[in-house]
Amino acid sequence: MPSLPSTPAAAAASPTARGEWVLGRLGGAPIVVAPTSALLGLLIAASWYPLVAQVLGPYGVVTVLGIVLATVLGVGVSVLLHELAHGAVGSLLGRRPIRYELYLWGGLTTFGGAPATWSPWRSAAVSLSGPATNLALWAGGRALQEAVALPVPVHVATWALTWVNLALAIFNALPGLPLDGGHALASLIEQATGNRLLGLKTAAWGGLGVVALILWWWVGRPLILAGQRPDTFSLFLAAMVAWTIGATSWRTLGLGRGARAAQRLDLRTLARPIALTPSRTPIGQVRRMLDEGAALVLVRDGDQLLGAIDQAGLEQLDLHGATGEDTAQGAAISAGQVCTVLPAAALTSELTGPAAAQAMSRARAVSRWLVLIEAGRMRGAVPTGAR
């Protein structure tokens, strides 16, 4: 699924703040995998193994394990292609991807700032490109199976991946947040009415409808129609997916006490002053900026944001006399040498409401500060409470 915040690309350059695995970079954007994907991969392999063993038992255990592994890796590749499609369409329409995140069961593509020509229909096109890619992979798999007489083990893996891609296409196209179909629905409603909130609310109600569908399909249908108890893996998968979708929709609709409080949140009222300085600035001058009232000093190298320095960070450096502006050591040490890189989650252009509350929550996990961006400029910083 795509995410389209106005986040400087430099802020997304440090993808491992929460321990993700970096697979590589594409066009400067890191491709990261959440460690939980390994656990989910094992669960998928465990659920798939009995069927493969039943079909391919005569071929031996090594072949069975190989096909199970190939299928799990194939699901990961399908998710990666889904997210790369978001990035490719976004780039064609004018927004460059700055980060790809993969979770095996889904993913997230984050984009940089939008050009002045950007409009909601473009966001809808970016959103729908992912499910369209999975649909194309399904069609390609079907055509391959019909055109070529594949060896039985290869046929089993191809068959499985073909139908997995169809499931990914259909599921992600459902009109509920945070699925691609929900983002597309919200964008199209905004394009037609000019009302962004109406689009989000409609897609959020759609998300709650998707939760009801998930619970019926994986829990209610087996119990009521077949009189069978759902297996453990189905219950786990249903709970995980339903919770993710339901929590996002619930927050967007502003339901619950915390969500109602979030509706009134305005981060600008909590912002503290910031100062911007070139990377070559002596550390003594940075100390002076902090003493004169700046809560956070942002360090730049031209147009690129390198990182930040605050009072606590300066004390942790333990430079002793080096922060004195007149000392030779203080002049020799520059801000660019000692600043702390700001993760992508430490910057936000969402300043009010639930989106701002979510931005604060994400920032708290990786940074002491959340930098506010308004009209393309950094306006202040809010302490997150993190140490």
N, C-alpha and C positions, 0 to 999 in steps of 0.2 A: 504494500500500500504506500502511496506517496505522502510526504509531509512537505509543506511549502512555506516554512518560516523564512523571514528575512534575516538570516544568520550569516555573518561574515565567514568566508571560506577559511580564513586563517584560524578561526575558532574551532573548526572541525578537524584540525590537523592532528589532534591528540586523541585517538579513538580508544585508548586502552585504559581510561580512567576507572572503568568498572570491571576490568579484567577480561575484556573481549579478546578473541583471537583474531589477528589481522591476517587475512588471506593474501592481500596485495592491494594495489591501487589501480584505478582506471580513470585516466584523465585527471589525476591528482586526488580523486575521491577515494578514501579508504573503504575496503570491503571487509567488514568485521562480522564475526559469528559469536553469538551468545553461548557461553559454556553450557547452558541448560540444553542446548541443541543436542549435545552428546547423549544426555540422559533420554531425551525424547527419541533419538535415533535408536538407542538400545531397546526402548519400549516398542517401537515400530518393528524392529527386527524380531523381537520376541513374539509379537503377534502374527507376523508374516511367516515365521519359520515352520510352524506345523503344517500349513497349507502347501508350502514349497516342498517340504519333506514328503508329504503324501503324494505329490505329483511327480517329483524327481527322485524319489527314494532309490530306484535302481541305478541312478547315476553316481551314487556315493555321497558321503557326508561333505567332502571337500566341494563338490559341485553345488550342493544345496547351500552351504555357507557362502560360497562365492556369489550365487544368484541373490541371496538375501542381502549381502553387502552391496552388490551392484544396484539393487533396487533402492536401498536407503540412500546411497550416494546419488542415484538418479533423481530422487525426490529433492535432494539438496540442490542439484544442478537446475532442476525445474524452477525452484524458488528463486535461485540466482538469476536465471534468464527473465523471470517475471519482474524482478526489481531492476535489472538492467534495461528492460523495455521502458519502465517509467523514466529512467535517466535519459535514455536516447530520445524519447518523445519530448521530454522537458527541454533538452538541449536544442532540439529542432525548433521548438516554439519560443525559445529565448531565456530559459532558466537552466543554469548549470547545476548538476547534482554535486553535492559536496560530501555525501556519506551514504553508504549502503550498509544496512544491518540485516542479517539473516538469522532466523530462528528455527529453520527447517519446516515448521508448520506455517510460516509466514515471514514477512520481512518489512522493512521500512526504508524508503529512499528519502533523504533530506536534501532540499534544494537551497540555493543561495537566494539573494535578493531578486525581486521581479523587476523587469523593465517597465517603463511607463506605458508601453503598449499591452501589457498583460491584462487579460480579462478572464472572467470565470469559466467560459467555455474551454479555454486552454487547460485549466485545471482539470476539467472533466475529461478531456482527451488524455491527459497524463494518467489520470486514475484508471481509465478503462483500457489503457495499453497493456497493463499487466495481465488481466483476465484474457484479453485477446491473444496474448502470447501463449498462454496455457492452452487456449482453444486451438491455436495453430499447431502446437506440439501434439495434441490429441489427434488432430486430423492427419498429421504426418505419421504418427504411429499406426493409425488405422490403415493408411495407404501402404506403409511398409509391410504390414502383416499380410495384406491382400496381394501384394506384388511379388513378394519373395518368400520362398519356403525356408524359413529360419530353422536352425537346430532347436530342438525342444527346449533346452534350458534358456537359450536366448529368447525364444518365443514367449516363455513364461515371464521373463523380466520385461520384455517389450510390452506385453499385454498389461502387466501391472502398471507400468509407468504411463501407458496410454490412458488408462482409466483414472489414474491419480490426477493427471493433468486436466481431464474433463471435470473431475470433482473440484479441483482448485479454481478452474475457470468459473464454474457455476456458483460456488460458495463465495468467492471474492466479488462476484458481480451482484450479490444480493444487496438490496437498497437500504443498508443500515450501517451506521458508524460503528467501528472505525474501518469497515471494509471498503474496498475500492468503489463498489457500487454506491455505498453511502456517501462517500466523498463526491462522486460524480453527481448524485442526486442533489446534494447540497449546492454544488457549483452551478448546476443547470437551473435550479430554482432562483439562485442569486442572479444569474444571467437574465432570466425572464422578468424578475420582479425588482431587482436592485436591492433586495433585502437579504443580507447575509445571514442574519439571525434566524429568519424564517426557514432558510435552507438547512441550517444546522439543526434546528429543532425538528423539522420534518424527518431528516435522516436519523436523528436520535430515536424518535419513535419507531422508525423502521428497524433500528438496532434492537430495541426491546422485542419487536416482532420476530426478529431472527433468533433471539434467545429462546422465545417460546417454541419456535420451530425446531431448534436444536434439542431442547428438552423432550419434545414430543417424539422426534425421530429416533433418538438414542435411548430414551428412557420409557416414555409413555407408550410408544408403539409396540415394543417387545412385550411389555407387561400386559397391556390391554388387549391387543389384537392376537398375539401369539402365546400369551401366558408364560413367557420366558423371562427369567431374570437377566438383565443386561450384564455382559461380561465386564470384568474389572477395567480392562483397557478402554472400552467404550465409555464407561462412567468417568474415568480419568480424563479422557479427551474431551468429553462433553462438558465437564466441569471447568476445565482449563479454558476452552474456547468461549463458553457462555459467560464466564466471569469477566474475561477481557472485554467482550463486546458489551455486556451489561453495565460494567463499571464506567466505560467511556460514555455510553448513552445516558446513564443516570446523571453523570456530572454535567453533560451538555444541557440536559433538560433542567438542571438546577433543582433536583429533588433531594430531600434530606437537609438537615440543619446545616451541615458543613457546606453543602453546595449553595444554600441560600446566602450564607455569609460570603462565599466566594463571589457571588453575583455583585456584591457591593465593593469588592476589592479594587483599589486603584493604586498600583505600585508607585505612581508618581508622587503620591503623598508621603511615601516612606523613603523616597530616594535621598541619598546623601551626595554631597558635591564630589566631582571627579576632576582630575587634571590629566591632560594629555601631553606627552613629552617625547621627543625623539630618542631613539635607542642609544645615541652617543652621550646623552645627558649624564654628567657625573652623579654618583650616588648621593653625594652631599647635597646637591640641588633637589634631588628627590625627597630627601629628608626634610628640607625646608618647605617644599610643597605640602607635605603631610602636616608639618607643624603649623602651617598657615591656614589649615582648614580642610584640605582635600582628604576625603576618606579613602580614596583609591586613586593611584596614579597608573594610567594606561600607557604602555610603552609601544611606540610605533616605529616602523622602519619604512618610511615613505607612506604609502597607503595601506601597508600590511600591519595588522595588529599582532605584536609579538607576545604580549602578556601583560601582567599587572603586578604592582607592588603596593602593599598596605603596611600599616604600622606593625602589625603582628608578624608579617613576613620579614620585615626589615630587622626586627628583633631576633627572629629565628636564625638570620644569617650570621649573627654574632660577629659583626665586622669591627666592633670596638671603636677605635678612633677613625676608622675609614669613612664614617658617615659625616665627619666634619668637613665642611665645604672648603676650608682653606688648607687641609692636609694634602700632601702629595698623593697618599694612597687613596684618599677620597676622590681626587680628581682622576686617578688612574682607573678606578672601577666605574663602569658605565651601567646605566639602567638596563640595557639590553643583555648584559652579562648575567644579571641576577634576577630578572623578572620571572614570574611564574606563568606558564602557559595557561590560558583560559580555555577550558573545554567548551565545546559547542553549547552544552546545556547551561553555561554561565552567561549567556547573552540571550536577550529576548526582545522581540518587537511586540509581544502580547502584553499590554500594560494594564488591562482591566478585566474583571470578571473571572469565570472559571479557567479560561485559558491562561491568565496570569497566575492563578493559584497553582495550576499544573506546572508552569514554568518555574515557579519558586520551589516546588517539591523536587523537580528534576535537578535544579541547581544545588539544592541543599546536599545532595549526595556527592557532589564533585567539587564544590567551591564555597568559600566563605562569602562570596559576593555574587549578585546577579546584576549584570550591567543592562541598563534600559536603553533601547534604541527607538527613537521617535523621529519620523520623517527622514530616515536614513542617517541620523546623527546620534551619537552617544550622549545621553542627557543626564545620567546619574547612575548610582549603584545602590542596591538594597542589600543589607546584610542578611544572609540566609540562616544564621544561627549555627552553621557548621564550624568545627574547630580546624 
